[in-house]
Amino acid sequence: MNIIDQGIKQGLIKFDESRNFITYIHQNKKRNFNNPEEKVQAETFLTLVLIYGYSEKRIKQFASVQMGSEIKEADLIVYNDDKHEETYILVECKKEDLTDQQFNIAVDQAYSYAVAEGAKYVWTTSRIKNQYYEVPDKKPKSRIEIPDIPQFGINKLAPYKYVKGGISQVEGNRVYEPEEDYGKKQKFFELEVVSESELTKIFIQSHQALWGGGQRNPSVAFDELDKLIFCKIWDEKRHRINGEPYDFQLFRGEDPEDLLNRVKKIYAIGEKEAPEVFKDGISLSAQETLTIVKYFQRINLNKTDLDSKGKAFETFMGSYFRGDFGQYFTPRPIVKFIVDSVPITQKSKVLDTSCGSGGFLLYALDKVREQATEYYDPIKEEKDHYKFWHDFAEKNLFGIEINDQIARTAKMNMIIHDDGHTNVIASDGLLKDIDLQNNTKNFEFKYNSFDFIVTNPPFGSSIKQTEKAYLHQYNLGKKEDDWLSVKALREKVRDSQSTEVLFIEQCHKFLHENGYLAIVIPDGILTNSSLQYVRDNIEEMYRIVAVVSLPQTAFSATGAGVKSSVLFLRKHKKKQTEKIINQKDNLKEKVKTDNKYIETIEKWEKEKKEAIKKLETEAKKKNPSFNKKEINELIKDDKTKIQNEFKDKVNFLKEELTENYFSAKQTTLDDYPIFMAIAEDIGYDATGRETQNNELVEIGKELSKFINRINETEV
């Protein structure tokens, strides 16, 4: 039960039927609950009563404060007496969507009210961020920052707020306690599990605080924030006994430099465990570190729902990376559909060749985590459950990302999701496997070794031979053979090739025989006549399993508008590929032979030459004084006409033979069923807003059954 519902149950607040207005029953104050600030006000009031133990009779909301000749209004004042004569705590509430600068202004305002009212303590809250101060009894009344305000009946605060288990000093076996002279009834707090929207706000606001409106490059700010999140996660994971305080929090009486040094110690430990995550140390100032700690100290990143923190993290980082790097992250309904459709298990070796922020890898990890729950109780058999999915995360999950910063972010994203960062590398995913191994010192990236590849490669960019010398390593990087060419053509590398086409072949190299590729591709690969050679190569390399068409708006919310489909392919055995190529070659030769193609072309070529020769002879007879150049100029138009007629006849014949070939191919090559589907509603609209219907769910269920039948019947 959330604190609002608790407040209703306890008779502290009530709402009208439409829930537009809240009434604070003790004061009989009716307020607009649609006001974002009012929601924070309500939760803060209920926190003071239900968690901190103060009587509602000693709390005054919207209290007048005399500031010189002006009358101001404090959001909440807690008094030490029922008559409201002795001011104890002054509280200032602000809306959640607040910049760090705006919050600091609110802090100044609250403190000035507190001094004017003679309050002992100050609490400024936006719910996303909280700051607490003690006001000295004597002048100068300079601020003393404290970890928390006291609960009712507490005379002396402990130096921290958050401990493992959130136990009170008077609860259970007191195995770890602060000094004995602190208040015996003090309640400590366990870290909080937060919602997706709240976590997103924390990410965004903390980044803005480091960015400083342009004082630091946004990507640099992102890197530094990543490091502190890394420390936060590591601190949560550290083994500690019940009652022991967390290190990633503000301690009373501590200099910011002390906090920075403590955070750096956490980072150093993590660095030894995962040196590939960050190569540089923390470069933030002590004050900046303190600011970020205040945002994150109360939340439990490890226990926050997997999907929620993943969405929050990607929502936050997507806005920066789209602008800075031209990256488009795959919407989660599409990722989930792809991963759910293929039979990934704990023993599967899974790769994303363009992993971005790691969405496909995380869903694969989550799928195996769910499988672990089928075998082991996550509580009673925690060790076996953990080993089941963690072995998969550590040994079988692989990602390649060309951008170094995004690769580090993918690692961080996976650390946030509990693990699986070890085999995420920063490299060009189109390099040969041996080059990937040598460049990254990770020797698991081997051709012919992966069971599944799930990926959404970058669209629209081209690899130029002048820029990337590896283009010649790809069959699809070379000009296709013209089987109807009379002259033998020398193999020639293309000037350029699109990345999505090259990734189709690169994925084939990484898969072992019968391995599966699920790839998002632009529809042009399936429909453009100029890309028939790509489809021919796919036919030779893979068994086409499924084509699922996505709506035009599938990637609109992420900034891309290309009509796309998801292509599911299974790598042919080498013998099968050779068989198909031989069948196609033999068929082409048969079509040419049956139609006497070479003889016909040679005959027409001869006729063309004779006709041109006749033109030249007749022109010379009529103009004996003309030289060769003048004769050619004279017959130019007629000569062009003859050449064009020849070309037209040849092209018409080629078209006829090509149609004959495709018609014959349909009956010659092995026939097999292909799963086809069109998804019009995929769970969100063009703006990214969720809809009530996601056709991919049912399509995925049927596709999964289809793939299982293939695995059972097609060895």
TIMIPA-177823 format. One record per residue (C-alpha): residue in three letters; z, y, x. Coordinates in steps of 0.2 Angstrom, whole numbers, plus 2048, in hexadecimal, padded with zeros to 3 digits. Layout:
% residues N
alaZYX ...
% end
This chain:
% residues 715
met800800800 asn7FB811807 ile80781F808 ile7FF8297F9 asp8028197EE gln8138187F4 gly81782A7F0 ile8108277DE lys81B8177DC gln82B8207E3 gly82882F7D6 leu82583C7E4 ile8138407DE lys80783E7D0 phe7F58417CC asp7EB8467BD glu7DF8387B6 ser7D083E7C0 arg7DB83F7D0 asn7D58517D4 phe7E68587D3 ile7F78537DB thr8088587D5 tyr8178587E0 ile8248537D3 his83485A7DB gln82D86B7DD asn8218697CE lys8138707D8 lys80186B7D3 arg7F486D7E0 asn7E18697E2 phe7E08587EB asn7CD85B7EF asn7D38677FC pro7D285E80C glu7E2867812 glu7EB861803 lys7E884F807 val7F0851818 gln7FE85B810 ala80284D803 glu802840810 thr80D84A81C phe81A84E80E leu81B83B80A thr81D83781C leu82C84281D val83483A80E leu82F82880F ile82E825822 tyr83983282A gly84683181C tyr848843817 ser84D846805 glu83F84F7FA lys84D85B7F5 arg84E861807 ile83C864808 lys833874802 gln820875801 phe816885802 ala82588E808 ser8258A180B val8288A781D gln82C8B9822 met8228BE831 gly8268D0834 ser8208DA825 glu8158CC81F ile8188BD815 lys8108AD81A glu81189B813 ala81688C81C asp80F87B816 leu820872817 ile83187681D val83F86981F tyr85186F81D asn861869823 asp86A86C812 asp86686B800 lys86787E7FD his859881809 glu86388C814 glu861884825 thr84F88182B tyr84D871835 ile83A86C836 leu82B877833 val81B86E82F glu809875830 cys7FB86A828 lys7E986C82B lys7D9863825 glu7D3854830 asp7C385C835 leu7CA868841 thr7C486C853 asp7D186C861 gln7D087F862 gln7D4881850 phe7E2875851 asn7EA87F85F ile7E988E855 ala7F2885847 val800880854 asp802892859 gln804897847 ala810889843 tyr81B88D852 ser81C8A084D tyr82189B83C ala82E88F843 val83689D84E ala8368A983F glu83F89C834 gly84B896841 ala844884840 lys84A87784D tyr83986D84D val82787084A trp81A864845 thr807868844 thr7FC85B83C ser7EA858837 arg7EE846835 ile7E1843843 lys7EC84C84F asn7FF84F850 gln80985B85B tyr81C85D85B tyr82786A862 glu83986E864 val83E880863 pro84C88586F asp85C88C868 lys85C89B875 lys84E8A787A pro8418A5882 lys83C89A874 ser82E89287E arg827882877 ile82E87187B glu822863877 ile829853870 pro82284286B asp828843859 ile83384C84D pro84484484A gln84683983B phe85483D82F gly86583A837 ile85F83A849 asn867846854 lys85F842865 leu84D83C866 ala84782E872 pro83A83387F tyr82C82A876 lys825826865 tyr81B816866 val82180586B lys81B7F3869 gly8217EC859 gly8277FE853 ile8387F7853 ser848802850 gln85680185C val8617F984F glu8547EB84A gly8547D9850 asn8567D4862 arg8567E486C val84D7DF87B tyr8477F0881 glu84F80087D pro850812882 glu860819888 glu86E81487D asp873826879 tyr86482986E gly86682985C lys86B817856 lys860818846 gln85081E84F lys841815849 phe832813855 phe82081184F glu814803853 leu802809856 glu7F880C846 val7E8804840 val7DD811839 ser7CD81282E glu7BB814834 ser7BA82682E glu7CA82B837 leu7C5822847 thr7B482B847 lys7BD83C845 ile7C9838853 phe7BA83385E ile7B084385A gln7BF84F85B ser7C584986C his7B3849873 gln7B185B86C ala7C285F875 leu7BB859886 trp7A9861883 gly7B2872880 gly7A3879877 gly798878886 gln7A4879894 arg7A0867899 asn79085D896 pro792853886 ser78D843890 val79984689D ala7A7849890 phe7A2839888 asp7A482F898 glu7B583789B leu7BA833889 asp7B482188C lys7C081F89B leu7CF825891 ile7CA819883 phe7C980B890 cys7DB810895 lys7E1810884 ile7DA7FF880 trp7E17F8891 asp7F27FF88D glu7F27F687C lys7ED7E6883 arg7FA7E6891 his8087D988E arg8187E2889 ile8287DC880 asn82D7E286F gly8347F386F glu82C7F8880 pro82380987F tyr81080B881 asp80B815890 phe7FC81D888 gln80782A87F leu81083B881 phe821839888 arg82F846886 gly832852894 glu82384C89E asp8178578A8 pro8058548A3 glu80284F8B5 asp80E8408B3 leu80483B8A3 leu7F483C8AD asn7FB8318BB arg8018248AF val7F08238A7 lys7E78228B8 lys7F28138BC ile7EC80B8AC tyr7DB80F8B0 ala7DD8078C2 ile7E37F78BB gly7D47F68AF glu7C87FA8BD lys7CE7EB8C6 glu7CB7E08B7 ala7BA7E88B2 pro7B37F28C1 glu7A27F28B9 val7A77FD8AB phe7AA80D8B4 lys7A68118C6 asp7AF8228C7 gly7C18268C3 ile7C88328B6 ser7C38448BA leu7CC84D8AB ser7DA8598AE ala7EB8558A9 gln7EB86089A glu7DA859894 thr7E1847896 leu7F184D88C thr7E585387E ile7DC84287D val7EC83887D lys7F284286E tyr7E383D864 phe7E482B869 gln7F782786C arg7FB82285A ile7EC816856 asn7EA80485A leu7D8802860 asn7DA7EF863 lys7E07EB852 thr7D57F7848 asp7C87EE83E leu7BA7E8848 asp7AC7EE83D ser7B57FF83A lys7B880384C gly7A67FE850 lys79F809843 ala7AA817848 phe7A581585B glu792814857 thr79282284A phe79B82D857 met790829866 gly78082885D ser77F83B859 tyr78083E86C phe775831873 arg767834866 gly76684586C asp76884287F phe75F832882 gly75382F873 gln75D81F86F tyr75D81885D phe76B80C859 thr7677FE84D pro76F80083C arg77D7F4839 pro7767EB829 ile7667E7833 val7707E1842 lys77B7D6837 phe76C7CF82E ile7647CA83E val7747C2846 asp7797B9836 ser7677B1834 val7677A8845 pro772799849 ile77C7A1857 thr78B79685C gln799797869 lys78E78D875 ser77E798873 lys7797A4881 val7747B4879 leu76B7C3880 asp7667D587A thr7587DC886 ser75B7ED87F cys76D7ED87A gly770800878 ser782801872 gly7847EE870 gly7827EC85D phe7797DC85E leu7857D486B leu7957DA861 tyr78E7D2851 ala78B7C285B leu79C7C2861 asp7A37C5850 lys7997B6849 val7A17AB856 arg7B27B2853 glu7B07AD841 gln7AB79C846 ala7BB79B851 thr7C579E841 glu7BC78F839 tyr7C3784847 tyr7D478C84B asp7E1796842 pro7E17A784A ile7F47A884A lys7FA79784B glu7ED792858 glu7EA7A3860 lys7E779D871 asp7D979086C his7D279D860 tyr7D17AA86D lys7CA79E87A phe7BC79986E trp7B57AA86C his7BA7B287C asp7B17A5886 phe7A17A987D ala7A47BC87F glu7A77B9892 lys79A7AC896 asn78C7AC889 leu7897BE884 phe77D7C988D gly7757DA88C ile7697E5895 glu7697F8893 ile75D80389D asn76881389C asp7788128A7 gln78381C89C ile77E81388C ala781802895 arg793808899 thr79580D887 ala78F7FC882 lys79D7F488D met7AA800886 asn7A47FC874 met7A77EA878 ile7B77ED880 ile7BC7F6870 his7B77E6867 asp7C27DC872 asp7B67D6880 gly7A57D0885 his7A07DE890 thr79F7D48A0 asn78C7D089F val7867E0899 ile77B7E88A7 ala7737F98AA ser7617F58AE asp74F7F68A9 gly74D7E789D leu73B7E58A1 leu73E7E08B4 lys73C7CE8BA asp74C7C48B9 ile74D7C38CB asp74D7D68CD leu75A7D78BF gln7657CB8C9 asn7637D48D9 asn7667E58D2 thr7757E18C8 lys77C7D28D2 asn77D7C98C1 phe7747B88C4 glu7757B28B2 phe7667BC8AD lys75A7AE8AF tyr7497AA8A7 asn74979B89B ser75C79B899 phe7607A4888 asp76279C877 phe7617AC86D ile75A7BD870 val75E7CA863 thr7577DB866 asn7507EC860 pro7457F286F pro741804871 phe731809867 gly72381586B ser72681787E ser71981088A ile71A80989B lys70D80F8A7 gln7078058B5 thr7088158C0 glu71B8168BC lys7208048BB ala7187F88C7 tyr71D7E98BD leu7107EB8AF his7057DE8B7 gln7127D18B6 tyr7107D08A3 asn7017C889B leu7037D588D gly7027E389B lys6F07DD89F lys6E07E0895 glu6DC7D2889 asp6CE7C688C asp6BE7C9882 trp6B97B887E leu6A87BE878 ser6A47C7888 val6957C1891 lys69A7C68A2 ala6AA7C08A9 leu6B77CE8AA arg6C37D08B9 glu6D57D08B3 lys6DB7E28B1 val6EC7EA8AF arg6ED7F68A0 asp6F18088A4 ser700807899 gln7087FC88C ser7167FF87F thr7277F9882 glu7297EF872 val71A7E5877 leu7207E1888 phe7317DC882 ile7297CF877 glu7237C6886 gln7337CA891 cys73D7C2883 his7327B3884 lys7357B1896 phe7487B2894 leu7497A5886 his749793889 glu73E78787F asn74278886D gly74D79786F tyr74C7A5862 leu7477B7863 ala74C7C3855 ile7447D4858 val7417E484F ile72F7E9851 pro7247F784A asp7187F183D gly7097F6847 ile70B7E6852 leu7097DC842 thr6FB7E683A asn6F17F1846 ser6E07E984B ser6E17F085C leu6F17E585F gln6E97D485A tyr6EB7CF86C val6FD7D186B arg6FE7C685B asp6F37B9864 asn7007B9872 ile70E7B7866 glu7057A885E glu7047A086F met7157A3875 tyr71F7A1865 arg721798855 ile7217A6848 val7317A383E ala7327B2832 val72C7C482F val7387CF825 ser7317E0821 leu73E7EE821 pro73C7FE816 gln73480E81E thr74581681D ala74E808827 phe750813837 ser74F82482F ala761828830 thr761825842 gly752830845 ala744824846 gly737822838 val72C81483E lys729806831 ser7307F6838 ser7337E4836 val73E7D783D leu7347C9845 phe73D7B8848 leu7347AD855 arg73879C85D lys73279986F his72578B870 lys72777D87C lys71B78088B lys710771886 gln70E779875 thr70978A87C glu6FC781887 lys6F6777878 ile6F378786E ile6EB79087C asn6DF78187F gln6DC77F86C lys6D779186B asp6CC79187B asn6C3782875 leu6C0789864 lys6B979986B glu6AD78F876 lys6A8785867 val6A579485C lys69A79C86A thr69178B86D asp68E78885A asn687799858 lys67D799868 tyr6867A986D ile6817AA87F glu66F7A687C thr66E7B386E ile6757C1878 glu66A7BD887 lys65B7BD87B trp6607CD874 glu6637D5885 lys6527CF88A glu64A7D787B lys6537E787D lys64D7E888F glu63B7E488A ala63C7F187D ile6427FF889 lys6357F9896 lys6277FB888 leu62E80D884 glu62D812897 thr61B80B899 glu61481388A ala61C82488E lys6158238A0 lys604820899 lys60582F88E asn60D83A89C pro6068338AC ser60C8438B6 phe61E8408B1 asn62B8398BD lys63882C8B9 lys6458398B4 glu6398428A9 ile6348328A1 asn64682D89E glu64983E896 leu63A83C88B ile63F82B884 lys65282E884 asp65482E871 asp64981F86E lys65281587C thr66381A875 lys65D813864 ile65880386B gln669801875 asn673805865 glu6697F885B phe66D7EB868 lys6807F0868 asp6817F0855 lys6797DE855 val6857D8862 asn6947E085A phe68F7D9849 leu68D7C7851 lys69E7C9859 glu6A67CE849 glu69E7BF841 leu6A47B384E thr6B57BA84F glu6B77B783C asn6B07A583F tyr6BD7A384C phe6CC7A9842 ser6C679F833 ala6C478F83E lys6D5793847 gln6DE792836 thr6D9780834 thr6DA77B846 leu6EB78184C asp6FB778846 asp70077F835 tyr713783832 pro71C78D825 ile72279F828 phe7307A881F met72A7B9818 ala7347C680F ile7347D880B ala7457E180A glu7447F1800 asp7577F57FF ile7617F180F gly7717F880A tyr76F80B80F asp76281980B ala758824816 thr76782F819 gly77282081F arg77D82180F glu78280F809 thr77A8087F9 gln7807FB7ED asn7727EE7F2 asn76E7E6802 glu75F7DA800 leu7617D4812 val7717CA80E glu7677BE802 ile7587BE80D gly7637BA81C lys76B7AB813 glu75A7A480F leu7537A7820 ser76279F828 lys75E78F81D phe74C790822 ile750791835 asn75C782833 arg74E77882C ile74377C83A asn750776846 glu75276683D thr74076283A glu73676A849 val73D763859 
% end
